[in-house]
Amino acid sequence: MADPTSSLDDQVRAADPDRWLSSRFVGDPQARADLIALYAFEAELMSIPTRVTQPLLAEMRYVWWREQMDGVFSGVARKGHPVLEALTDLVGRHGLPRDSFDTLIEAHIDRVHGEPHDLDAFYRGPMQVAVQILAGASHDAEIVEASRVWSLSQVGRADEADALRVNANRLLASLPAVAFPAVAHAALKPDTPEALKRLKLTWATLRGRI
């Protein structure tokens, strides 16, 4: 029987290589697996528009995921679905808030209907959850600018992202080092060569700066 943890890790590595690479800097195996579970959930949502072309059909799939959150947050995993099983366990152990998950799903629904990207929902919310997984709650203020750097870089607004890095790094100085792998990928720009990504992430992690 295949190892579900390995399966999710492979899924994230294929769908989200930058954050998968950042997760390699998490020393604790359980914490790394928890981060991967979160990223696998996001990968599932991101893949929906690649599998269906009509907005209404995509919305139906997102509504299904929204309905599954009832089970996830009541501790009743959907058996046989590795992502939902892992997510249910993750949410229960870390006491994660539901709003970021619901907001992300709603943002995906809006996106398939042609609405502008909700950058906070797509980038800030998941980064906050990832930091909570690694270092507990109450670190939102430290990562807010880093999440903006990441989001702006991802939507082609590199100049705006670069302008925020100094302040982002100032705030990150107060972030516990154990949480930095949850934000390290913000150090990578879209044009960073694959061969240099691990080196750049290593340097960013050592300094605690993006």
Secondary structure, DSSP 8 states (H G I E B T S, - for coil): ---HHHHHHHHHHHH-HHHHHHHTT--SHHHHHHHHHHHHHHHHHHHHHHH--SHHHHHHHHHHHHHHHHHHHHT---TT-HHHHHHHHHHHHHT--SHHHHHHHHHHHHHHTT----HIIIIIHHHHHHHHHHH-SS-HHHHHHHHHHHHHHHTT-HHHHHHHHHHHHHHHTTS-GGGGGGTGGGG--TT--HHHHHHHHHHHHHHT--
